[in-house]
């Protein structure tokens, strides 16, 4: 989709639990934004660790 909509910002949400996969998807340019619902609300350590690039899966 990114190839067709090269000027559009592509976001996704739901089902993302592994910070490594999230980072890879953004770095490859597959997506620009990943929305975090439950991991952000329920597992604040997951978010802070992901921002420090400490790879792990969410407990949710």
mmCIF file as gemmi writes it, N, C-alpha and C atoms, coordinates in Angstrom:
data_model
loop_
_atom_site.group_PDB
_atom_site.id
_atom_site.type_symbol
_atom_site.label_atom_id
_atom_site.label_alt_id
_atom_site.label_comp_id
_atom_site.label_asym_id
_atom_site.label_entity_id
_atom_site.label_seq_id
_atom_site.pdbx_PDB_ins_code
_atom_site.Cartn_x
_atom_site.Cartn_y
_atom_site.Cartn_z
_atom_site.occupancy
_atom_site.B_iso_or_equiv
_atom_site.pdbx_formal_charge
_atom_site.auth_seq_id
_atom_site.auth_asym_id
_atom_site.pdbx_PDB_model_num
ATOM 1 N N . UNK Axp A 1 ? 0.809 -1.177 0 1 0 ? 1 A 1
ATOM 2 C CA . UNK Axp A 1 ? 0 0 0 1 0 ? 1 A 1
ATOM 3 C C . UNK Axp A 1 ? 0.865 1.259 0 1 0 ? 1 A 1
ATOM 4 N N . UNK Axp A 2 ? 1.975 1.241 0.725 1 0 ? 2 A 1
ATOM 5 C CA . UNK Axp A 2 ? 2.872 2.402 0.781 1 0 ? 2 A 1
ATOM 6 C C . UNK Axp A 2 ? 3.373 2.782 -0.605 1 0 ? 2 A 1
ATOM 7 N N . UNK Axp A 3 ? 3.598 1.802 -1.464 1 0 ? 3 A 1
ATOM 8 C CA . UNK Axp A 3 ? 4.107 2.094 -2.805 1 0 ? 3 A 1
ATOM 9 C C . UNK Axp A 3 ? 3.071 2.85 -3.631 1 0 ? 3 A 1
ATOM 10 N N . UNK Axp A 4 ? 1.817 2.509 -3.471 1 0 ? 4 A 1
ATOM 11 C CA . UNK Axp A 4 ? 0.747 3.156 -4.226 1 0 ? 4 A 1
ATOM 12 C C . UNK Axp A 4 ? 0.418 4.526 -3.643 1 0 ? 4 A 1
ATOM 13 N N . UNK Axp A 5 ? 0.409 4.618 -2.329 1 0 ? 5 A 1
ATOM 14 C CA . UNK Axp A 5 ? 0.052 5.86 -1.638 1 0 ? 5 A 1
ATOM 15 C C . UNK Axp A 5 ? 1.294 6.48 -1.017 1 0 ? 5 A 1
ATOM 16 N N . UNK Axp A 6 ? 2.263 6.788 -1.824 1 0 ? 6 A 1
ATOM 17 C CA . UNK Axp A 6 ? 3.574 7.208 -1.318 1 0 ? 6 A 1
ATOM 18 C C . UNK Axp A 6 ? 3.537 8.502 -0.511 1 0 ? 6 A 1
ATOM 19 N N . UNK Axp A 7 ? 2.547 9.347 -0.73 1 0 ? 7 A 1
ATOM 20 C CA . UNK Axp A 7 ? 2.483 10.61 0.006 1 0 ? 7 A 1
ATOM 21 C C . UNK Axp A 7 ? 1.588 10.514 1.24 1 0 ? 7 A 1
ATOM 22 N N . UNK Axp A 8 ? 0.885 9.416 1.382 1 0 ? 8 A 1
ATOM 23 C CA . UNK Axp A 8 ? -0.029 9.239 2.51 1 0 ? 8 A 1
ATOM 24 C C . UNK Axp A 8 ? 0.719 8.725 3.734 1 0 ? 8 A 1
ATOM 25 N N . UNK Axp A 9 ? 0.233 9.1 4.898 1 0 ? 9 A 1
ATOM 26 C CA . UNK Axp A 9 ? 0.75 8.552 6.153 1 0 ? 9 A 1
ATOM 27 C C . UNK Axp A 9 ? -0.051 7.29 6.433 1 0 ? 9 A 1
ATOM 28 N N . UNK Axp A 10 ? 0.644 6.18 6.582 1 0 ? 10 A 1
ATOM 29 C CA . UNK Axp A 10 ? -0.008 4.895 6.802 1 0 ? 10 A 1
ATOM 30 C C . UNK Axp A 10 ? 0.143 4.51 8.268 1 0 ? 10 A 1
ATOM 31 N N . UNK Axp A 11 ? -0.988 4.253 8.915 1 0 ? 11 A 1
ATOM 32 C CA . UNK Axp A 11 ? -0.985 3.835 10.31 1 0 ? 11 A 1
ATOM 33 C C . UNK Axp A 11 ? -1.717 2.521 10.472 1 0 ? 11 A 1
ATOM 34 N N . UNK Axp A 12 ? -1.412 1.847 11.544 1 0 ? 12 A 1
ATOM 35 C CA . UNK Axp A 12 ? -2.057 0.579 11.852 1 0 ? 12 A 1
ATOM 36 C C . UNK Axp A 12 ? -2.22 0.472 13.358 1 0 ? 12 A 1
ATOM 37 N N . UNK Axp A 13 ? -3.174 -0.312 13.769 1 0 ? 13 A 1
ATOM 38 C CA . UNK Axp A 13 ? -3.371 -0.551 15.192 1 0 ? 13 A 1
ATOM 39 C C . UNK Axp A 13 ? -4.01 -1.92 15.373 1 0 ? 13 A 1
ATOM 40 N N . UNK Axp A 14 ? -3.816 -2.487 16.536 1 0 ? 14 A 1
ATOM 41 C CA . UNK Axp A 14 ? -4.422 -3.776 16.843 1 0 ? 14 A 1
ATOM 42 C C . UNK Axp A 14 ? -3.506 -4.942 16.563 1 0 ? 14 A 1
ATOM 43 N N . UNK Axp A 15 ? -3.279 -5.743 17.568 1 0 ? 15 A 1
ATOM 44 C CA . UNK Axp A 15 ? -2.504 -6.964 17.407 1 0 ? 15 A 1
ATOM 45 C C . UNK Axp A 15 ? -1.002 -6.829 17.556 1 0 ? 15 A 1
ATOM 46 N N . UNK Axp A 16 ? -0.509 -5.619 17.686 1 0 ? 16 A 1
ATOM 47 C CA . UNK Axp A 16 ? 0.934 -5.417 17.845 1 0 ? 16 A 1
ATOM 48 C C . UNK Axp A 16 ? 1.311 -5.661 19.3 1 0 ? 16 A 1
ATOM 49 N N . UNK Axp A 17 ? 2.132 -6.662 19.554 1 0 ? 17 A 1
ATOM 50 C CA . UNK Axp A 17 ? 2.545 -6.989 20.916 1 0 ? 17 A 1
ATOM 51 C C . UNK Axp A 17 ? 4.061 -7.08 21.065 1 0 ? 17 A 1
ATOM 52 N N . UNK Axp A 18 ? 4.777 -7.118 19.965 1 0 ? 18 A 1
ATOM 53 C CA . UNK Axp A 18 ? 6.22 -7.32 19.981 1 0 ? 18 A 1
ATOM 54 C C . UNK Axp A 18 ? 6.909 -6.039 19.514 1 0 ? 18 A 1
ATOM 55 N N . UNK Axp A 19 ? 7.668 -5.416 20.405 1 0 ? 19 A 1
ATOM 56 C CA . UNK Axp A 19 ? 8.285 -4.126 20.079 1 0 ? 19 A 1
ATOM 57 C C . UNK Axp A 19 ? 9.302 -4.243 18.943 1 0 ? 19 A 1
ATOM 58 N N . UNK Axp A 20 ? 9.942 -5.394 18.81 1 0 ? 20 A 1
ATOM 59 C CA . UNK Axp A 20 ? 10.904 -5.592 17.723 1 0 ? 20 A 1
ATOM 60 C C . UNK Axp A 20 ? 10.191 -5.557 16.371 1 0 ? 20 A 1
ATOM 61 N N . UNK Axp A 21 ? 9.065 -6.234 16.28 1 0 ? 21 A 1
ATOM 62 C CA . UNK Axp A 21 ? 8.305 -6.244 15.024 1 0 ? 21 A 1
ATOM 63 C C . UNK Axp A 21 ? 7.761 -4.86 14.695 1 0 ? 21 A 1
ATOM 64 N N . UNK Axp A 22 ? 7.359 -4.126 15.725 1 0 ? 22 A 1
ATOM 65 C CA . UNK Axp A 22 ? 6.879 -2.755 15.502 1 0 ? 22 A 1
ATOM 66 C C . UNK Axp A 22 ? 7.988 -1.899 14.917 1 0 ? 22 A 1
ATOM 67 N N . UNK Axp A 23 ? 9.148 -1.965 15.541 1 0 ? 23 A 1
ATOM 68 C CA . UNK Axp A 23 ? 10.292 -1.178 15.095 1 0 ? 23 A 1
ATOM 69 C C . UNK Axp A 23 ? 10.686 -1.549 13.672 1 0 ? 23 A 1
ATOM 70 N N . UNK Axp A 24 ? 10.716 -2.839 13.385 1 0 ? 24 A 1
ATOM 71 C CA . UNK Axp A 24 ? 11.066 -3.298 12.035 1 0 ? 24 A 1
ATOM 72 C C . UNK Axp A 24 ? 10.086 -2.766 10.992 1 0 ? 24 A 1
ATOM 73 N N . UNK Axp A 25 ? 8.798 -2.802 11.297 1 0 ? 25 A 1
ATOM 74 C CA . UNK Axp A 25 ? 7.784 -2.344 10.342 1 0 ? 25 A 1
ATOM 75 C C . UNK Axp A 25 ? 7.959 -0.861 10.026 1 0 ? 25 A 1
ATOM 76 N N . UNK Axp A 26 ? 8.261 -0.065 11.047 1 0 ? 26 A 1
ATOM 77 C CA . UNK Axp A 26 ? 8.464 1.373 10.833 1 0 ? 26 A 1
ATOM 78 C C . UNK Axp A 26 ? 9.767 1.618 10.078 1 0 ? 26 A 1
ATOM 79 N N . UNK Axp A 27 ? 10.832 0.945 10.481 1 0 ? 27 A 1
ATOM 80 C CA . UNK Axp A 27 ? 12.13 1.146 9.83 1 0 ? 27 A 1
ATOM 81 C C . UNK Axp A 27 ? 12.115 0.718 8.364 1 0 ? 27 A 1
ATOM 82 N N . UNK Axp A 28 ? 11.358 -0.337 8.031 1 0 ? 28 A 1
ATOM 83 C CA . UNK Axp A 28 ? 11.243 -0.785 6.633 1 0 ? 28 A 1
ATOM 84 C C . UNK Axp A 28 ? 10.38 0.169 5.813 1 0 ? 28 A 1
ATOM 85 N N . UNK Axp A 29 ? 9.619 1.005 6.494 1 0 ? 29 A 1
ATOM 86 C CA . UNK Axp A 29 ? 8.73 1.917 5.79 1 0 ? 29 A 1
ATOM 87 C C . UNK Axp A 29 ? 7.38 1.311 5.464 1 0 ? 29 A 1
ATOM 88 N N . UNK Axp A 30 ? 7.083 0.149 6.062 1 0 ? 30 A 1
ATOM 89 C CA . UNK Axp A 30 ? 5.78 -0.48 5.831 1 0 ? 30 A 1
ATOM 90 C C . UNK Axp A 30 ? 4.653 0.377 6.403 1 0 ? 30 A 1
ATOM 91 N N . UNK Axp A 31 ? 4.901 0.989 7.54 1 0 ? 31 A 1
ATOM 92 C CA . UNK Axp A 31 ? 3.935 1.872 8.198 1 0 ? 31 A 1
ATOM 93 C C . UNK Axp A 31 ? 4.674 3.085 8.742 1 0 ? 31 A 1
ATOM 94 N N . UNK Axp A 32 ? 3.926 4.153 8.981 1 0 ? 32 A 1
ATOM 95 C CA . UNK Axp A 32 ? 4.498 5.356 9.575 1 0 ? 32 A 1
ATOM 96 C C . UNK Axp A 32 ? 4.147 5.47 11.055 1 0 ? 32 A 1
ATOM 97 N N . UNK Axp A 33 ? 2.982 4.962 11.413 1 0 ? 33 A 1
ATOM 98 C CA . UNK Axp A 33 ? 2.471 5.087 12.779 1 0 ? 33 A 1
ATOM 99 C C . UNK Axp A 33 ? 1.893 3.75 13.209 1 0 ? 33 A 1
ATOM 100 N N . UNK Axp A 34 ? 2.172 3.355 14.455 1 0 ? 34 A 1
ATOM 101 C CA . UNK Axp A 34 ? 1.548 2.173 15.038 1 0 ? 34 A 1
ATOM 102 C C . UNK Axp A 34 ? 0.818 2.626 16.288 1 0 ? 34 A 1
ATOM 103 N N . UNK Axp A 35 ? -0.495 2.425 16.289 1 0 ? 35 A 1
ATOM 104 C CA . UNK Axp A 35 ? -1.303 2.794 17.445 1 0 ? 35 A 1
ATOM 105 C C . UNK Axp A 35 ? -1.233 1.718 18.514 1 0 ? 35 A 1
ATOM 106 N N . UNK Axp A 36 ? -1.054 2.158 19.739 1 0 ? 36 A 1
ATOM 107 C CA . UNK Axp A 36 ? -1.004 1.224 20.866 1 0 ? 36 A 1
ATOM 108 C C . UNK Axp A 36 ? -2.166 1.524 21.803 1 0 ? 36 A 1
ATOM 109 N N . UNK Axp A 37 ? -3.123 0.624 21.86 1 0 ? 37 A 1
ATOM 110 C CA . UNK Axp A 37 ? -4.262 0.787 22.757 1 0 ? 37 A 1
ATOM 111 C C . UNK Axp A 37 ? -3.96 0.188 24.115 1 0 ? 37 A 1
ATOM 112 N N . UNK Axp A 38 ? -4.242 -1.094 24.257 1 0 ? 38 A 1
ATOM 113 C CA . UNK Axp A 38 ? -4.033 -1.763 25.541 1 0 ? 38 A 1
ATOM 114 C C . UNK Axp A 38 ? -2.595 -1.737 26.026 1 0 ? 38 A 1
ATOM 115 N N . UNK Axp A 39 ? -1.604 -1.968 25.17 1 0 ? 39 A 1
ATOM 116 C CA . UNK Axp A 39 ? -0.233 -1.905 25.697 1 0 ? 39 A 1
ATOM 117 C C . UNK Axp A 39 ? 0.094 -0.551 26.323 1 0 ? 39 A 1
ATOM 118 N N . UNK Axp A 40 ? -0.416 0.512 25.745 1 0 ? 40 A 1
ATOM 119 C CA . UNK Axp A 40 ? -0.16 1.845 26.288 1 0 ? 40 A 1
ATOM 120 C C . UNK Axp A 40 ? -0.902 2.058 27.605 1 0 ? 40 A 1
ATOM 121 N N . UNK Axp A 41 ? -2.137 1.601 27.642 1 0 ? 41 A 1
ATOM 122 C CA . UNK Axp A 41 ? -2.972 1.813 28.815 1 0 ? 41 A 1
ATOM 123 C C . UNK Axp A 41 ? -2.648 0.85 29.957 1 0 ? 41 A 1
ATOM 124 N N . UNK Axp A 42 ? -2.437 -0.404 29.645 1 0 ? 42 A 1
ATOM 125 C CA . UNK Axp A 42 ? -2.343 -1.441 30.67 1 0 ? 42 A 1
ATOM 126 C C . UNK Axp A 42 ? -0.92 -1.859 31.026 1 0 ? 42 A 1
ATOM 127 N N . UNK Axp A 43 ? 0.035 -1.597 30.177 1 0 ? 43 A 1
ATOM 128 C CA . UNK Axp A 43 ? 1.398 -2.107 30.375 1 0 ? 43 A 1
ATOM 129 C C . UNK Axp A 43 ? 2.392 -0.984 30.088 1 0 ? 43 A 1
ATOM 130 N N . UNK Axp A 44 ? 2.426 0.006 30.971 1 0 ? 44 A 1
ATOM 131 C CA . UNK Axp A 44 ? 3.256 1.193 30.727 1 0 ? 44 A 1
ATOM 132 C C . UNK Axp A 44 ? 4.742 0.848 30.624 1 0 ? 44 A 1
ATOM 133 N N . UNK Axp A 45 ? 5.183 -0.201 31.265 1 0 ? 45 A 1
ATOM 134 C CA . UNK Axp A 45 ? 6.585 -0.61 31.139 1 0 ? 45 A 1
ATOM 135 C C . UNK Axp A 45 ? 6.908 -1.021 29.705 1 0 ? 45 A 1
ATOM 136 N N . UNK Axp A 46 ? 5.952 -1.646 29.026 1 0 ? 46 A 1
ATOM 137 C CA . UNK Axp A 46 ? 6.162 -2.056 27.642 1 0 ? 46 A 1
ATOM 138 C C . UNK Axp A 46 ? 6.491 -0.847 26.775 1 0 ? 46 A 1
ATOM 139 N N . UNK Axp A 47 ? 5.738 0.207 26.932 1 0 ? 47 A 1
ATOM 140 C CA . UNK Axp A 47 ? 5.932 1.401 26.11 1 0 ? 47 A 1
ATOM 141 C C . UNK Axp A 47 ? 7.278 2.042 26.4 1 0 ? 47 A 1
ATOM 142 N N . UNK Axp A 48 ? 7.613 2.233 27.675 1 0 ? 48 A 1
ATOM 143 C CA . UNK Axp A 48 ? 8.89 2.88 28.005 1 0 ? 48 A 1
ATOM 144 C C . UNK Axp A 48 ? 10.071 2.025 27.553 1 0 ? 48 A 1
ATOM 145 N N . UNK Axp A 49 ? 9.959 0.706 27.669 1 0 ? 49 A 1
ATOM 146 C CA . UNK Axp A 49 ? 11.031 -0.179 27.213 1 0 ? 49 A 1
ATOM 147 C C . UNK Axp A 49 ? 11.142 -0.164 25.686 1 0 ? 49 A 1
ATOM 148 N N . UNK Axp A 50 ? 10.017 -0.111 24.994 1 0 ? 50 A 1
ATOM 149 C CA . UNK Axp A 50 ? 10.051 -0.05 23.53 1 0 ? 50 A 1
ATOM 150 C C . UNK Axp A 50 ? 10.737 1.231 23.07 1 0 ? 50 A 1
ATOM 151 N N . UNK Axp A 51 ? 10.467 2.334 23.747 1 0 ? 51 A 1
ATOM 152 C CA . UNK Axp A 51 ? 11.113 3.594 23.385 1 0 ? 51 A 1
ATOM 153 C C . UNK Axp A 51 ? 12.616 3.556 23.633 1 0 ? 51 A 1
ATOM 154 N N . UNK Axp A 52 ? 13.048 2.738 24.596 1 0 ? 52 A 1
ATOM 155 C CA . UNK Axp A 52 ? 14.487 2.565 24.855 1 0 ? 52 A 1
ATOM 156 C C . UNK Axp A 52 ? 15.066 1.445 23.999 1 0 ? 52 A 1
ATOM 157 N N . UNK Axp A 53 ? 14.233 0.908 23.094 1 0 ? 53 A 1
ATOM 158 C CA . UNK Axp A 53 ? 14.609 -0.185 22.191 1 0 ? 53 A 1
ATOM 159 C C . UNK Axp A 53 ? 14.97 -1.47 22.931 1 0 ? 53 A 1
ATOM 160 N N . UNK Axp A 54 ? 14.354 -1.678 24.071 1 0 ? 54 A 1
ATOM 161 C CA . UNK Axp A 54 ? 14.482 -2.949 24.774 1 0 ? 54 A 1
ATOM 162 C C . UNK Axp A 54 ? 13.369 -3.847 24.248 1 0 ? 54 A 1
ATOM 163 N N . UNK Axp A 55 ? 13.742 -4.867 23.513 1 0 ? 55 A 1
ATOM 164 C CA . UNK Axp A 55 ? 12.769 -5.694 22.817 1 0 ? 55 A 1
ATOM 165 C C . UNK Axp A 55 ? 12.119 -6.675 23.771 1 0 ? 55 A 1
ATOM 166 N N . UNK Axp A 56 ? 10.808 -6.688 23.723 1 0 ? 56 A 1
ATOM 167 C CA . UNK Axp A 56 ? 10.057 -7.706 24.45 1 0 ? 56 A 1
ATOM 168 C C . UNK Axp A 56 ? 8.628 -7.712 23.94 1 0 ? 56 A 1
ATOM 169 N N . UNK Axp A 57 ? 7.866 -8.7 24.386 1 0 ? 57 A 1
ATOM 170 C CA . UNK Axp A 57 ? 6.446 -8.781 24.039 1 0 ? 57 A 1
ATOM 171 C C . UNK Axp A 57 ? 5.622 -8.182 25.166 1 0 ? 57 A 1
ATOM 172 N N . UNK Axp A 58 ? 4.483 -7.624 24.807 1 0 ? 58 A 1
ATOM 173 C CA . UNK Axp A 58 ? 3.558 -7.112 25.803 1 0 ? 58 A 1
ATOM 174 C C . UNK Axp A 58 ? 2.974 -8.283 26.581 1 0 ? 58 A 1
ATOM 175 N N . UNK Axp A 59 ? 2.646 -8.052 27.825 1 0 ? 59 A 1
ATOM 176 C CA . UNK Axp A 59 ? 2.041 -9.09 28.661 1 0 ? 59 A 1
ATOM 177 C C . UNK Axp A 59 ? 0.569 -9.299 28.355 1 0 ? 59 A 1
ATOM 178 N N . UNK Axp A 60 ? 0 -8.5 27.49 1 0 ? 60 A 1
ATOM 179 C CA . UNK Axp A 60 ? -1.442 -8.573 27.212 1 0 ? 60 A 1
ATOM 180 C C . UNK Axp A 60 ? -1.761 -9.551 26.122 1 0 ? 60 A 1
